[in-house]
Amino acid sequence: MRDLEKDILATLTYFDNFRYPLTQKEIYSFLQERCTRDVVGASLQKMVCNNTVYRMQDYYSLNNDIDYVVRRKKGYEQALKLISKGEKIASFISHFPFVRGIAISGSLSKYFADENADIDFFIITSTNRVWIARSFTHLLKKLSFLFGKQHLLCMNYYIDESKPEIIEKNIFTATEVVTLIPVKGVSAFDNFFEANNWTAEYLPNFFMPLRRNAEMSTNVVKRLVELLLKGKAGNALDTWLMHMTDHRWQRKKMAKKMNGHGNIMSMAVHKHCSKPDPSIFQRQLLETYEKKLSEILKINEQVSLSAVK
């Protein structure tokens, strides 16, 4: 089997973890090796003829199941509604102290939402203020529980503007970075994407669309709070909030508490970053992906050898 065909299988295998079929354009964008669109089209045509992959309408998948396409189309329509709502929520969150940029992330940033979809947010804060910003915004999260709207406020990832580079570099994090939908904070996200141009090593064909998100919002209260918590007092409070939050989440992890998606509740705590623990969902996803890909490549190699004989 040619290297490009293996790469196409790798791309389809990754998104098969999410039962997400891809168009030819998307396959090209998410390939892990540089090539041309025409070559991808020719390879896909050959692979469809060999039943290595399946084409259903304008989508390609490892599974010959039209329900995948129906699910994706339905998910796209639902995503458009939630993205519109997420943009309004993001604009509101941008008024909170020390928030410098906010984007929609997760499955919604791939324009897909099922009946259990959350609105995930990726937030950039000012330097050394991740934990103060997180504490302020999570007050809103706590209020949302009173109205059963907590799924609209999943603020999972905070990173400060002084350390914008994502440490974990793999196909999962690269995909999550390039598909972010920035809503507020032009300069913050310009710096963020520049610091994370390593994603081109994993997705060399991905063309980052020009998304001129709005400038950050400000108000009297935001400016006053930031002024009061500027300097040593703010530094001490941010550090204290970090340690307090870490202690609370360690207790949740030890007790093996589950979130709404059935995963153990765990968070990675750093001075410049608050994020889901990569040793939980991210590691499990990558291990599943690599195992599945190895099995698929092995089967296809055996089929290719049999055809030659």
N, C-alpha and C positions, 0 to 999 in steps of 0.2 A: 504494500500500500504506500502511495506517495505521501510525502511529508505534509503537503497541503491538505490532503484528505484526512490525515490524522488530526491536523489542526482544526479542521471543520468539525470533526467528531468531538474534539475536546471542547469546543465552543458550545455545541449543542448539548453535550453532557453536562456542562456547568449549568446551563439554564434549565435543563431537564430536572434539576433538583427542585426547581420552583414550578414545574409543569408549565413551562413558558416556551412555546414555539417561537421561532424567529423568522423574519423576512430575510431575503437575500442581502439586502442592504445592512441589516442588523448583524448578520453573520460576518460580513466583511468588516464592520466596525469593531466587533468584539474578538476578531481573530488575534492570536498571540504572535503571529509572524507577519511581517510586511509583505504585501502583494498588491495586485490590481483587481479591480472589480470584475473585469472580463474573465480573468483566470478563475476567480471564485465561482462565477456563473457556469463556466464550462465544467468545473469539477463537481458542482452540485448536480448538474444535469446527468453526468456519468454516475454519480452515487445514487441518484434516484432510479436510474435504469437498472442498477445492480441491487436495488433494495437495501442499500446500506443506510440510506436515510429516506424519509417519506415526505412527499410534498402534498399539502392539503390547502387548496386555494392558493394564497400568496405566502403560505407559511411552510417552514421545514421543521421536522422533528425526528427524534429517534423512535417515536411511537406512532403507529398508523391508527390514530384515534382522533376523529373529527371533534370529539368533545374538548380536546385541548384548544382547538381553534375557537370553538364557541365560547369556552371559558375566557380566553384571552380577549375576544371582542367585547364580551360583556364587562370584563374587568377594565377595559379601556374607557368605556362610557362612564362607569362608576368612578374611575380615577379622575376624569375631567371635573366631575362635580366636587370631589374631595380636594383637588388641587386648588380650585377656586376658593373653597372654604379655608384651606390651609394658608393661602396667600393673605387672606384677611386676618387670620390668627397671628401669622408671622409679623404682619405690620403692627399689630397690637403689642406683641412681645418686644418688638424693637424699641418701644418706649421705656423698657425697664433699664435700671442702672447697669452700666458696664457692658451692655450688649452692643457689639460692634458689627455683627453680621448674622443673618439667619437664613437658612435654606431648608427646603423640603428634601427629605432623604428617604431611604428604604424603598420598598416596593412601589410606593407612590411616585418616586422620582423616575421609575421605569414606565410610568403611565399604566400601572395595573393596580387594581384594588378589588378584593373579594368582599364577601359579606361581613367578614371579621376584620377588615382593614383598619389600621391605625393611621394617624397622621404623625409621621416621624419628623423631628426637626434636628438640624445640625446647627449649633450656635458657636459663633466666634466671640470671645470676650476681650476686654482690654487686658493689658499685661498684669499678671498676678491677681486677677480678680475673677477667676473661674468659679470659685466656691461661693463668693458673695453673689455673683450673677445667678448662679444655679439656685441658691437659696431663695432669692427674690422671685425668680420665675416659677419655682416649685411651690410657692404659696398659691399661685394661680392654679397649678396642677391639683393641689389639695382641695381647692374650692370646686374644681370640676367634678370631683367625686360626689359632691352633694347633689349634682344634677345629672349624674350618670353620663357625663361627657368626657371622662378621662381618656378615652381612646382618641380624642381630638387633640390631645396635648402630650404626646410622647416625646419629651425632650431628652433624647438618649445620649447625645454626644456634645460635649463642650470642649473647646480648645482655645487657648489664649493667643492673641495676635503676635506675641513674641516667639512662640514655638509652634508655628503652623504646620510643620511637616509631620505627616502620619508615620509613625515608627514602624508599624507592621506593614511590610511590603509584599503583597501577594495578589493573585488574581481577584480575590474577593474585595480587598481594600481598594485596588485600582478601579474596579467596576463601580464601587460605591462613590469614589471621589469624582469620577468623570461624569456620573449621571446626576449629581446634585443639581437641584433647581434653586439657585440663589434668589431670594426675594428682596432682602434689604442688605445694604453694606457694600457698595461698589469697591472701595479701596481695600477693605478687609478680604474680599474674595479674590481680587486681583492678586494680592500678596499670597493668599492661600494656594491658588492654582499654580502660581510661579514656584512656590516652595515644594509643590508636589508634582512637578513635571516628570518625576520618575515613573509616573503611570504610563508614559509612552513606551517604556521597556516591556510592559505587559500588554498594552493595547496600542500598537504603533499605527494602526489605521484609523483610530478613533479621532474624528474631527470634533473638537469642542465647539458647540454652537455658541454664537455671540449672544449672551443673555445680559443685557444691560439692566440689571436689577436696580431698584431705586436706592437713593441715598438714605443714610440712616435717619431715623426720627429722633427728635429730642424735645424736651419740655422742661419747665421750671423745676419740677420735682426731681427729674432725672439729673439735671445739672447740679442741684443742691445736694442730693445724696452723694454724688460722685465727688463733690467738693469736700464734704464732711469726712468721707472715707478715703481721702487722698493721703498718701504718705504712710507713716509707721502704724497708725491706728488701723488703717485699712489692711495693711499687710498682716498685722497680728490677727485681725478678725478673719481674714481669708484662710490663714493657716489653721486657726482654731476650728472653723467650719469644715475644713478638709478632714482633720483628724476625727471630729465628731461623726461626720458622714461615713468615713471609712469604718469606724467602730460599729456603727449601726448596720452597715451592709455586710460586714464580716459575720455578724450574728445571724443575719438572714441566710448567708451561704452555709454556715455551720449547721443551721436548722434545716437546710435543703428545702427552703420555701420555693414554690414554683410561681412563675408569672402566668399571665393569661394565655400564653402560647405553649405552656408545658415545659419551659426551660427553668433550670435552677437560677434563682435571682442572685446575680453576682455582678460586681462593678469593679473596674480597674481605677484606682485612685492615684493621681499624680498631682503635683503642684500646678502644672500647666494644662492639665487635661482630666476630664471626667468622661468615662466611656464604658460601654458594656465590656465585660471581661473577655478578651479574645481567646482565652483558654476554654471557653464554654461553647457558644454557638459557632463562632468563626472557625475554631479548630475542628469541631464536629463536621461542619459543612465541607471544609477542605478535605478532611479524611474520607468522607463519603464520596466526594467528587473524584478524588484520585483513585479510590478503589473501583468505582463504577467505570471510570475511563480505562483503567487497566484491563478490566474484564471485557469491555467492548472492543478494545484494540486487539486483544488476544483472539476473540471470536472472529473478528474480521480478517485477521491474518490467517487463521485456519481456513476460512472460506476462500480467501485468495489463493492459498496453496492448493486447495482441492480443485479450484477452477483451472489452475495451470496443469495439474496432472490429468 
